[in-house]
Amino acid sequence: MQQCQLEQLDFADLVRPGEVIAWPQGPGEPLALTERLAAQGPTLQRPTLLFGLTYSDTLQPALARDFGLHALNGAGNSRRVTALAEIFPAHLSALPGLFRSGGLRVDVCLVQARPLADGRFTLGVICDFTRAMLQKARLVVALLNPGLPALEGDAIVSVQDIDLLVDGDARILDLPDPEPSAAEHAVAQCVAELIPDQATVQLGVGTLPAAVAQALRGHHGLGLHSGVVSDAVIDLIERGVVTNAHKGLDAGRIVTGGLFGTQRLRSFAEQSGLFDMRSADYTHQLSVMAGLSKFHTINSGIEIDLSGQVNAEVAGGRYLGAVGGYVDFVRGGQASPGGRSIIAFPSTTPDGRHSRIVASLGERPVTAARSDVDIVVTEHGVAHLRGCSLAERERRLIAIAHPEHRDALKRITHQKKDSLP
């Protein structure tokens, strides 16, 4: 392992023509490295940037002059450049295997790491598919970041995994929970009523998960197993709502692949000793989720058609979402004994003009197949779709659409029936 100072780092000496450069998602992004890489773009021979969910200001349209762009996720600030990028749809559970097999290429991996007393390093806030990337990459550049929490599990990397260690930057992206809307609070209340005490829950991050976490404050004996978690889980733990005592697997432990929160979450995770950092091989593995007791997964979406097909990727012609862990958790909830999969969102777009329950997805992608969808929730109620005919699905979904859009949905369904021979 070689070492250098940040101001000495010259990517032109490290990156070969046309190579693929990747870094971890969200707070795992090594900001000083990605900022320096972007600034040195004109000196490079057009490498490609491979990115997932980002929240930094690194990705800007101007990067397309110097880099190819490959997107695994279009949410957060990644949406700034997805119109210029090649999109790679893939289940999160499959990503570690795709990297290890070479199905997805990565040549240079940029990470941030904190040294531990025993000589190993921790990635601190991220696991997901990061270890698979750095194990496959020709070159791993690690930024020393003493601000990372000293967490172990799949966040651990050895000194042999790192080729170049760069001093130093203590910045970590803070991701505070956003404030949910009134409609999202109403949806969350409906969701909470579906979740029994002693269930294991997957939440994710964003306005709706934050609202659901608040709505669960009256529950007892819950467990957590999630791809990522936010500050919202701390209140549930401190209130005694989350005990992890009845999970059936990983009892007493919160299992996650990412800490997508603020310093409050990072400090709590390190000091409490309750968190197991695991890669997507584990967090999103169907056989693991099938071993959890009463696993209830909660995910949102952009829209759903009247047959139950969900689009969680494209809105207004723009790629704003991802396949990600969506289908993994939709299927995982239903594989668990006593578990359910819940897809929840407000019935309309924020301006109220467009229904998010639509007659047809048209040319937009099907992220979750209608055969996989279980329960759908809006602020107007709950539609249980599993085992229902297509005609019954239409009736149940129209019933939870916004009242101002129900007649239009009914007219479209009647017109389709009238047009049949």
C-alpha angles and dihedrals in degrees: 000000000000126000135209142165118260093244089056094053111115114177091194087071093050110036122071123215113286096003122150117242120197138176135184125278129261115340090004091076112115095225099194090052097046092045091051091046092053092048092051094047095110090059094054130084097245104282120180126248116219113197142167128191110347133184100175128092092248097104112072130157090245089068089075088076091067106020141045111234127222117182128199092173135025100195128103113014092336086085089073091076108022090101086063096041139083108245120225111196111200139148111253090231089061098048099084090052092045091054094045093048094046092245085126113037125226122165103165122033122194117200140158120231142178120218116236127212093255094058097260126113133229128212085209104195105031143049112144104117097333098107091051090054096050092044090055100039121102090219129028117193114191125194114212108237115175091184094073118106115255096243124153135192113083090349089077121103127179128232088250089063092062123075100177126023115200127198122251162335128138097196119122123178110253114216110189118191110265120235111259121229123243089258091052091051089052091050091048092053090055090048093050091054089060095054116084126213113271092029123139111236137204113199115161122192136294139069098307096047089049090052092048091051089055092048091053094060092105095054128101136220099004124165130209129223113158143149090235134359135204137205088278091080092062093069091051091052095045091048091053092244091119113051100146087216097126104041096115087220130047090012113199093015135104107219119203142144098216144026102219098177144077135290087282091066095042092052093044092051092050097043099040097052089211100115128092112196108212135174125243088261084075110023093051099032112123094216090054093050090047087060093056119097118243092343109194115190120198120198135158131214143193096247144335128214125224093263092057101259112146128212111200097160118054133046127167090358092301127115101237104151140031146231087238114132094335100107092033090062096038088059095036094059092054093046091059120090104256091001130134138193115229123193110192137177141137112280095242141031112271092266091052093233099110131047116228088208103074136180093236139359090223109188094349119109127266105229096172119028119231088242089063100046116103116167127010121195134191130163086269097061149285130302116199105202105168109114094008127131120241091256092051091047089056092052094047096046094047088052091061096041118105109281091238091060101040097087092052091051091049092050092052093050091049091049091052091051092047091053093057115105 
